Amino acid sequence: MAAAAEPRARAWLGGGSPRSGSPARSPELGGRGRARAGAGPGPGAGGSLPPSGHSFRKATLTKPTFCHLCSDFIWGLAGFLCDVCNFMSHEKCLKHVKTPCASVAPSLVRVPVAHCFGPRGLYKRKFCAVCRKGLEAPALRCEVCELHVHPECVPFACSDCRQCHHDGHRDHDAQHHHWREGNLPSGARCEVCRKTCGSSDVLAGVRCEWCGVQAHSVCSAALAPECTFGRLHTLVLPPACVRLLSRNFSKMHCFRISESAVPEPGDEDDGVDGSTPAGLGREAPESSKLTLKIFDGNDALQRNHFRIISIPRLARSEEVLEAALRAYYVLEDPRDFELQPVPAPVPAGDSGARGRPRGSGAAEEEGGRGPEAWIVRAMPHAQELLRIYPAWLKVGVAYVSIRVTPQSTARTVVLEVLPLLGRQAEGPEGFQLVEVLMGSRQVQRTVLQDAEPLLARLRDIRQTSLRQMSQTRFYVAENRVVAPHVSLFVGGLPPGLSAQEYASLLDEAVATKAGLVSVSRVYSSQGAVVLDVACFAEAERLYMLVRDTAVHGRPLMALVLPDVLHSKLPPDCCPLLVFVNPKSGGLKGRDLLCSFRKLLNPHQVFELTNGGPLPGFHVFSQVPRFRVLVCGGDGTVGWVLAALEEVRPRLACPEPSVAILPLGTGNDLGRVLRWGAGYSGEDPLSVLVSVDEADAVLMDRWTILLDAHEAGGGETSVADVEPPKIVQMSNYCGIGIDAELSLDFHQAREEEPGKFTSRFHNKGVYVRVGLQKISHARGLHKEIRLQVEQQEVELPSIEGLIFINIPSWGSGADLWGSDSDSRFEKPRMDDGLLEVVGVTGVMHMGQVQGGLRSGIRIAQGSYFRVTLLKATPVQVDGEPWVQAPGHMIISAAGPKVHMLRKTKQKPRKAGAPKDARTDGVPAPEGDPK
C-alpha cells in the first residue's frame, strides 16, 4: 500500500511553494530578482505546478458525481480528484481546468479585502467555496458577496470580497469583473457559449458580483476584463466614487451591519474547529484508519485549535506529513517540514489523562506511534525565496522574487527590489516594506522598520502558523503620508442644540480630543451630529466609547460613514439610496437587506433600525442626482419622507424620486403606485430593474399641527398638557374608530412582537379587535368640530372621521368611492386637496373593505381645523396615539414629493424569451419599457 502511494505523493510534491520555498529546490531561483508580468501572481510560478495548482490523482468513484468544469456525470475510473480542495474533473476536461486550487487561491487575489460573515444559517443546495462540498449543516455567508463556507473552512477562505470603496491603499484604474465561482441558478446561461453553466449539484460556473454576467470558468477568459455594472449600471454607486479610510475598523463597521448580524462569539476566532476532520477525512474513521490531531503552529496550540486527519495505519511518515499539510491547504515541498509530537503534560498528583488540553490527545495511539496530537513545523533554511509585490506602483509586473538571507533587512530588500521595478532613479527613503496578513475576516497591514531582519521574521511567522504564512504578502509601497479623515455619525443626542453645545456635550461625555475632533454637520432637530476625526486611533476610541454611552438617559449610537466623491460619478449615473426596515415583512426585510447589499454597493444600502434615514441622506447630500427606495410599510415610508423634508435644504438633489417596496400590512401607498399589495418574494434584481424603469409622479404632503389644551379652560386653568407638535402625512389621517382599531393593534404588537411576523396574522388581529368594537358607539360627531377653508361643516352621525390623500385606505379599499359627484372634484394625490370621509362604525368599515359600500362624503379642501372636545384616538399613516383635547390644523406641507410609480407590465407574447438580464445579458438598446 505504501509503495503504491509513492507515485501519488511525488506527483503532489512536484510544485514547490506558491509564495516561498527552499532555495535549494525551488525552480524560481534560476534568475535572481527576475520580474514576472501579468495581471496577478500565477499559481504556476515555480514552473512545475499545473496552471490551476491542483494535485490531481485518478479516483475510483463508488457513486456517481459531477465534474466541476462541465457539470456532467463522472462514473467509475473516469474521474480525477484534487487531494487538496476536492475538485473533480473528467480526464478530457483536465487540460481546460483554470479554477485555482484552494491552496494557491490566495496568491491570485489582486486586492485583499476581508469578508463580512453573518450568523450561521441553513443554505440549501449551496457549496463551500474552500472544500467544494455541500453545505448540509449550518454554514456562514458573506453579507457583501456570494461567498459560502463551512465554519471550519473560514480560516482558509481567501480575502477576496468585493472592493466597494477607495481606502487610500490602491488607486482604481478601471472596474474589473469580480468573479465568484459556483452557487449559480441551475438554469444560468454562459455569456460566451450560451450553454448552461449553472448547477445545483456541484460548484461550477462563475458570476461577476458587480454586473451579474455568468459564464463557464473556461469561457470567462474570452470576456473583456472591464466591468460595466450590467443592467443596474445607472443605479450602482461605483466603488471608485466612494472613499473610506477604514484602517482601524472592521468591514462590519464600515458597512454598518448591525450587531445582530455578526457571528456568534464562538465564531470570532480565525482558529479551526477541531471537531471536524479535514479534507477527505470528514467521514467517520474506519477501523483500519488512524485518527490524528494536527496543529499548524504555536498560535493553534495556544488556542487549542486543530485539524483532524484520518490515515491508514500502515501509512509511512511521509504520507502522514503530506496529509497534515493538505489539511492546512499548504502546497509546499513536504521535505521542508517535519512533524513533532505535542507533549501532554500531566498535572502534579494526576496520574490519568485528566487535565490535558482538548487538542493534545487523551491517550497513546495503538501501534506505538506516540501521542495523537502533532504539530507541523517548517525546517529552518539559510535563505528563503520571497515574493515582493509593487503595491499600487504602476510598473507592469505582478511581483518580483528575491532571495532573503540572514543579512537581509527591510531596507536592503527595498534597495534590491526598486531596480527590478524600474524605480532605481528614486531614493529608497521614499519607499517602505509593508507586511499584509490577508485574513478572511480582517486584512492587517504592518509597516516594517528599516532594520527588521526579514529571514527571522519569516521564521517567526511560520512558527506562529503555517496557514498565516500562506496568507502573508510583502508589498513595497511609496512612503506617502495619508491624511487621516474619518466621518463619525453620532445620534441619540438631545435635540435643539447648537454646534458648540453639542461639542461641549460630547467632550463631557466621551472626552473628545481638541484639535483632532470637530463637528462638521449638525442635525439639531433630530439630535445628531457628524464628527470629522483626524486620527485613526481617536476615531476608533470614539466609535467604541460612544456606543456604550448614554446622555440624559438616552443611549448614543455611532456609525462610520463614507465620503461620496460626487465629481467622479459617471454622467449617466443616478445611484439608488436604499432604506430597509428589517422589522417589516417578517424575515423578508432582513433577506432583502442582504440581497441589496450584494446587488448594489453596500455603502448605498442603509438599515433603518441602525440610525434611521438621516445617515443615508447625509452620505448622499452632495450627489447631484439620486433616487430612493424605501423597503417597509406605510409608516416606514412616512418616516423616510419626513426625514427627507427636514434635510431637503442641504441636499444637492433636493427632490429625489422615491420608490416603495411594500413590506407592511396595509401598504396603501404601494398599491396606489402599483408596487403591489405586499412583497411576496420576487427576485430583488427584478425589483431594482422596475425601479429603474419607473415613472416619476407627484404627491401632496400634508402638515398636521397638534395643539393640545384643556377643553373649556380659561386663563386661570392649570393643566399639564403636551406642547404643540407637528407631524407629516402622506396617505390619510383617521380620528375615532379607525384610529382606535389601529391603536389596539399597535398595543398588541408591542406586547408580543414575535408573533407579528406575517401579513396574514396581522390582518387576523385587525379582524379580532374589530369584532370586539362592533357594538361600540361614542358619537364622534358630538365630540369634535370641523372647519374646512374657515367654514364650519356640520357632521353627520359618525364614529370615525378620515382625511384621505390617496385613493386607497385600509389595505386597498376605495373609501371615497367611484361615483361622480358635482359637489366635488375627482380626487388625485397631486391636486392639493384632501377628501374628508366619515364612517358609522366597524360594520361600515368592513363593508367598505369588502367593496359593498363607500364612506360618507363630507368635504374636500386644502385647509382644515379640527377641534377635539375630548381625548380621542388619532392615527396618521398607520401610526396611532391618543390625542388630548385641543386643535388639529391640517394644511399643505410645501413642495410636492416626487414618487416613482411602477410601469404597467406589458403582456408577454407566447414563447417569448426570458428577460435577458436574468441570464446576465443586457437588454437590447431601443427596447420599449
Number of C-alpha atoms within 10 A of each C-alpha: 9 12 9 8 12 14 12 16 17 12 13 25 19 17 24 25 25 26 24 21 22 22 17 12 12 20 17 21 19 9 10 12 22 16 18 16 14 10 12 16 24 22 26 17 20 20 15 15 21 20 18 19 27 27 25 22 17 16 17 13 15 9 8 10 18 21 22 25 24 20 22 16 14 19 16 12 13 15 24 24 20 18 22 27 24 21 26 27 29 23 15 10 15 15 11 14 18 16 20 20 24 25 28 25 23 26 21 17 16 14 17 24 21 24 27 26 27 22 17 18 12 13 16 12 15 24 26 24 25 25 22 22 19 21 19 14 13 14 24 26 23 19 26 28 24 21 25 26 27 24 20 22 22 27 23 26 27 27 24 24 25 24 18 21 24 19 16 16 13 11 13 14 7 11 16 16 22 20 22 22 21 28 24 23 15 13 14 21 23 24 21 16 11 13 13 19 27 27 23 18 19 26 27 28 31 26 29 20 22 25 24 25 28 31 32 25 25 16 16 21 12 11 13 9 13 11 19 16 24 18 22 23 19 19 24 22 27 25 20 20 18 21 19 20 23 23 17 14 16 16 19 20 18 18 23 20 22 13 11 9 15 17 15 11 7 9 18 11 13 20 21 23 21 18 14 16 22 28 24 16 17 13 11 11 15 11 8 10 16 19 19 21 24 32 33 27 23 19 16 21 20 12 13 17 23 30 25 24 24 24 20 17 15 13 15 15 11 16 19 18 18 20 25 30 22 21 24 26 24 22 27 25 20 22 14 15 16 16 18 13 16 20 12 18 11 14 12 7 6 9 9 11 14 10 14 16 15 12 25 24 19 17 14 12 15 11 9 7 11 13 19 22 26 24 20 24 20 18 14 15 15 11 17 23 23 23 22 24 23 22 21 16 16 10 14 14 18 20 29 21 23 23 18 22 16 13 11 18 22 19 21 17 22 21 17 16 25 19 13 18 20 11 14 13 8 11 11 19 12 10 17 21 26 21 17 17 20 26 25 22 24 18 19 15 16 11 16 17 13 15 11 15 20 22 22 17 12 18 18 14 17 22 19 19 23 24 20 19 20 26 24 20 20 21 21 23 19 17 13 9 6 9 11 17 19 25 23 25 23 24 26 19 23 16 14 15 17 12 17 12 11 21 18 13 17 17 14 11 14 15 12 20 13 8 9 16 22 18 17 13 14 20 20 16 11 16 16 26 23 22 22 19 24 17 17 19 14 16 26 18 14 23 21 12 16 20 15 13 14 14 15 9 8 12 14 19 22 24 22 23 24 24 21 24 16 15 11 11 20 13 9 10 17 20 25 28 25 26 27 26 25 20 19 22 23 17 12 20 20 17 13 18 23 19 19 22 19 19 21 28 25 27 25 24 22 27 22 23 13 17 20 19 23 20 24 21 22 20 18 23 22 17 19 17 22 22 21 22 22 26 28 29 27 25 19 26 25 23 18 20 19 18 15 20 17 13 15 16 12 13 18 15 17 16 19 23 22 24 29 30 24 27 30 26 22 25 29 28 27 28 21 18 19 16 23 19 20 21 20 11 9 8 11 16 18 13 16 21 14 20 24 20 14 20 17 16 16 17 20 23 24 26 16 21 17 21 19 20 20 17 17 9 10 8 5 6 9 10 10 7 13 12 9 13 10 13 13 22 27 25 26 24 25 25 25 26 29 25 25 23 23 23 21 17 20 17 12 15 16 11 9 9 12 9 12 19 16 16 17 10 13 18 15 11 17 15 15 13 18 24 14 11 15 13 10 13 13 13 16 23 18 15 15 20 17 20 16 17 12 10 11 13 13 11 16 15 13 20 22 25 27 28 22 25 27 25 22 21 24 18 18 21 21 19 27 24 16 11 7 9 9 6 9 13 12 13 19 16 20 16 15 19 20 28 24 24 21 28 24 19 22 24 14 19 23 16 14 22 17 13 14 9 17 22 20 19 18 18 19 20 14 15 18 23 20 18 18 23 19 16 15 19 21 25 23 24 25 25 17 23 17 15 20 21 22 21 23 20 16 24 21 19 17 11 13 18 22 18 22 27 24 22 16 11 8 7 6 9 7 6 6 7 8 9 12 12 18 19 19 21 18 17 13 8 6 6 6 5 10
